[in-house]
């Protein structure tokens, strides 16, 4: 398992926020091609990185219906994640909410 540095986490969040500003956010997630753009942003920020969209960047962001293990942990980038995913809500009959978990 690869451990991400704080600088890598911040760079990924900033790249995702940039994609939102540039219109890559769709109603049900990000538009196609966003993974390559994130990979390029990480390569630009860290020229010697080996981070690829699959599996490293994609596995960094998961939806987890059982987030009890995150209950008492601090999440310094929470405000940034709200900016990125804050308007994503399940709607309709029988819809259930979800939590985006930043894997440590």
N, C-alpha and C positions, 0 to 999 in steps of 0.2 A: 504494500500500500504506500502510495506516495504522499508525503506531507507537503502541503502548500505553505509558502511563506506569507506573512502578512502583506508584503508588497505585491505578491502575485494575486492574492485575494482582492486587494484594492484595485489593481489594474483590471481584473476581470469585471468587477462591479462597475467601474468607470466605463469600460467598453460596452457593457450591457446598457447602461444609462445612455450612452451615445447612440446606440441602436434605436432606443425608444425615441429619442429626439429626432433621429433621421427617418422615422416612420416605419421601422422594421417590426414594430409591435402590431400584431393583429388581434382580433377578438379572442381567439383561442390559443394564443401563444405568440411566437415569433414567426415571421415569414420565412420561406425557404431561402437558404443561403446564409442565414445568420451565423451558423456554426463556422463556416469558413471565415467570415468577417471577425468573429471572436478569436479564432486561431491566428489570423493575421495581426490583430491588435496585440495579442500576447507575444508574438514573434517580434513585433516592433518594440515593445516595452522591454523584452528580455531576449536579445538576439541569440543567446546560446541555449534557449529553452528547448525542451523536448516535448512540451505540452501539445497535444493534438486534440482536435474536437472530439474524436472518438478514441478512447473511452474517457480520457481525463476531464475535459471541460464539461461534457454532458453529465458525467457522473457526479460532478461537483454540485449540481442542482438536481434535487429529487423532490417528488411529492411523497409524503410519509404520513399515513393516517394514524400511526401510533408514535407520536412525538413525545411521549412521556420522558424519554431520556434527555430532552432539551429543557425540561420544565424549570430548573433552577440554574441554568447556565446563562452567562452573559452573551450577548450577541451584538458586538460593536457595530456591525454593518446593517443592523435592522432597519434603520431609517432609509438607507439606500435601497434595500430590498422592497420596502413599501413603495418607494418611487417607481421601481421597475414593475412589480407585480401587484401593487395595491388595488388596482381596479379589477383584478381577476376574481370573479365570484361565481359560484355555481348558482344557477337559476332554474326555475321550473319546478314542476311537481316532483317531490321526492329528492330534490337536490340536497347534497351534503356538502358542507364546507371542507376545505383542505388547508394544510399547512405546508409551506415550502420550507424544507429543512436544508440548511447549509451544512454539509457533512464536514466534520472535523477530522 
